Amino acid sequence: MHIPGYARAMIRSALPTVPTSRQVGALDCCLCDKPFEDRLPVPLGPTPKSGLFGCYSCLTRLVSRARRARDTTLAQDAEQAAAESAAWATMRDGHLVRLDSVRQTAEAVTELARGDDTEPLQVAWLLISLESAYTWVPDTPEPPPSADQEDSELRDETFRLNLAMITAREAVAERLAYHLINAVQPEEPEMCQELECPEGCSGRHDSSHIDCGPDAIFEDLARHGITVEQPEPEPLSSHLTALVGKDETEEKRSPLPEIEEQAPVVLAHLGIDASDTDVLVSAAAVGLVADAWREGPMEEIHAADGGPSDGDIFAQSVDLYRRARAALVAARDDGPEVLLAFVAVASDVDLPWAGGSRFALRTVSASVEEFVQHVDDRVWFTSEVMREQGWRAGLLHRATSAAFKAPAHFGMPGWPGAVASAMERLALLDRSEAPEALTDLTEVGATLLEAPDQLGTDALDWISRHALPD
């Protein structure tokens, strides 16, 4: 059965996280969990004889659903672009109004600070409320893909606001604003409890303790006879609204309640001894790289114009495997938060890749934002599993993923066999036009086993195309 490319992601999302032994043994469909009996199982990988298997009816249903989703998306593109453009215009205009309002307040504070009619302490408080208004200015909104990505007016207004803020700060500093606040304002020890001051506080509180919110500056200036039109308050984002409305007493459930019992059985069937911690950590590191970095948006980045070569992907995945392994080992004693070290490198858009690669994610525009979010989401899930069910549960989850998706990758028990097969193919090939690093096959084999990225991306690209199986 041919499975079109547009349906693979939907089928992959429908696969069970922890399959049963019958599903692995091609006895039950991994999608509907019904016995095949006289039905012919369709292999879903990683090889035609191992991995997971689905039935024709389930796969036909998923392919049809993916086709409808694709066709619906294409039909809605024009309508979506128009809706995005209208929404972007409203958002852009609102942001420009806010930038202009806060800039006017900054210029007004500058004038008052340079004059003699306003007391220094009052000027200092004006600066504090101005800083609060400036802090509450949202980040410059990003236009949708269908809109013009270069907006000179937004950039210029942001620059004008920043320049006005610098000028206001300099004018207030000339009148020793912060010094006067601390020197003139009386001690107010009763504020310490409200501000949660450390024990022994003198009772004096400077501007770093105070946040007046986005609106106080407009009221303060009105007391000095200056009126600046105040923008309408902005609604909370959907993310913040969800957080605010979430019931904190909601009962937490384990992400993978049966992982400890089922995963070791599946791993043993696939040749991975879950009782060997070193082997389990290595497999989990491979799975973390495969799930969080290699699959999903990276497939689109790989296929995009100017995207990374097979050699670039190969070298970077080896480097990230080492980093993932180190982070997983550290997580045992230091907690799952240390996995953020892996996230920082895996999602760094400016970092040149390993193996002497000249590629960095910032050089392509395809799916980079989705890729960064994808890495963060997948690693977050592993952290949650470790936090809720323990370190070993997190390892079992990612190791099981590696056993199905990358059974012969660097770091897996199957890697030496994959290298041996590749070396046999290399020995039979004409390498006259191969990179120089592939001249000595004995050295090539040893390097592939221990540190493939040291061969360089050109050599790895050549090996990927000519010697390694798809």
C-alpha positions, 0 to 999 in steps of 0.5 A: 500500500502506497502512503503519500507523503502528506499523510505520514504525519497524521499516521505517525501522530496516531501511533501508540506511545507504548505499543503492545507486544502483539502490535510489535509482533504484527498480530494486532493493528497498531491503530485499531488494536484488532487482530489481523487474522486473515488481513494483510498487515501493512509495515509502518517501519522502521523496516518491512519486517520490524516495528509497527503494522497497520491494517488497510482500513485504518490506513485508508481512513487516515490517508483520506482524512489527511487528504481532506485536511490538505484540500481544505487548507488549500481552499482556505488559504486565500480567505485566511490571508485576507483575514490575517491581513485585516487582523494584522492591520488592526493590531499594527495600528493599535501598537502604533497608537501605544508607541506614540502615546508613551513617546509623548509622555516621555517628551513631556517628562523631559520638559518637566525635568529640564524646567524649574517649576517641578520639584525633584522628587516629583520628577523622580516619581514621574520617571518611575511611572514613565518607566512603568508605562514603557515596560508595559509596551508590548513587544513589536507584533510579528506580521503573519506570513501573508503580510509584508515582513518589512514594516518601516513605520513600526521600526521607526516609531519604536526607535523614536520611543526608545530615543525619547526614553533615553532623553527623559532618563538623562534629563531626570538623572541630571536632577539626581532623581534616584538620589533625591527619592532616597534622601528626601522620602521619609522612612516607611517601615510599614511598607516592608511587609507589603513589599516583602523586604528582607529582614533588616531593611532600613525602610527606604524603598527606591524605584526598583520596588515600584511598578505603577502599571501602564496608566499611572503616568497619564494621571500623574501628568494630568496633575501638572496640566498636561493631557496625553490621550490614553490608549484603550487597554489591551486584552489578555492573550489567549495563553494568559487567559487560559492560565488565569482561568485554569483551576489550580486544584485540578487533579494531576494525572500521570502522563504515561501511567503504564510506562514502567510495566510495558516499556521494558517488555517492548524494549527487550523484544527490540533488543534493548536491555532496560535493566542496563542503565548505560544502554537505557540512557544512550537509547533515551538520548537518541530518542530525545534527539529524534523526537525533539529535533529530527522529526516534525518541522526539521523535515520541512527545513531539510527539504527547503531551499538552502536547507541542511544536507544529509551530512549536516543533519548526520553530524549535528544529530551526533553532537546533539546525542552527546549533549542529550545524553549528558543532560539526561545523566545530570537530570538524575541528580539535578532534576529535569530542569537541566534538560534546558541545556539541551534545548538551548543548543538544539533550538539555537538559530544562530549556532553553526552546526557540528562537523564543520558545517556552514549551516545555521537555522537562521539562514532559512525561513521555513518552519524555524519558529515552529521548530523552536516551539517543537523542541521546547514542547517535546523536551518539556514533556520528558521533563514532566514525565520525570517530574511526575513519574521519576527519572527512569520513566522519562528514559523509558519513554524516549528509549522506546521511541528510539527503538522504533524510529532510530534502531540503528542510529549512533548511540544505539545497540544497532549502530555497530552493525550499521557501520559494518554494513556501510563499510562493506558497501564502501569497499565495493564503491568507486571512491575516486570522487569521494571526499579525501576523509574517506581514503583510509577505510580502516580509519573511517570505520573506527571514526564512524563507530566512535565519533562520526561528526569528526569525518566532516559534513562532506564525508558524511553526506557522501556516506549517507547517499552511497553507503547507509540505508534509507 
